[in-house]
Amino acid sequence: MIPIRDINPTRNTPWITWGLILGNVAAFAWQVLGEAPDEVVRAWGFIPGRFLQDPLGDGLTLFSSMFLHGGLLHLSSNMLYLWVFGDNVEDRLGKLRFLLFYLLAGVGGALGQMLIEPSSMVPMVGASGAIAGVLGAYFLLCPGARVVTVIPPLFFWPFELPAWVVIVTWFLFQVLHGFTSLTSSAQVGVAFFAHIGGFLAGLWLTRYLLPPALPPRVIRVVIR
């Protein structure tokens, strides 16, 4: 299931969402166009086993790993989801709160995967955990919004679904494949529990970072 766009206009220009997309693209270009892209991933990706050995010295990778990706398809799919869902969450949270939310959700995703594979020395890269958090927030804030979707290879013609259907389907897919990967001897290469952890972090963070509702504006009328 691939979301193309949502039918959910915003009140403000989503500068933070656009900036995050630009930042991810720029970081990926730096990653792949340098002389040693594998060394970049090793140095700046999040490695659970290395982090547990030196949390202070390796703490920055919790954040730097969010801006690196495993390939162009990985980057493109993540940025598509951020483009579709990020603007409305930013609109509801506010710009600085949204930026904080995004980073903390990404950390939650990394820690979620670390709980499952604490001794792993394989670098984790990608914005998926943070974007999973955005999906969690969207699920709470805009469940009834319409999302234009395609489902290849079954349906290539776009059609609309409620946001909660798209997001719940996505989450169940992560849970199914996550627990299947625990019993599989094959190298999966996808950190499904980072997606689950980021989504749950997004649900939790939204509750605390959502600004309080503004009281209705009182219009004074003078009768003469």
Beta strands, then each sheet from edge to edge (+ up, - down):
strand 1: 2-7
strand 2: 146-151
strand 3: 155-162
sheet 1: 1+ 2- 3+
end
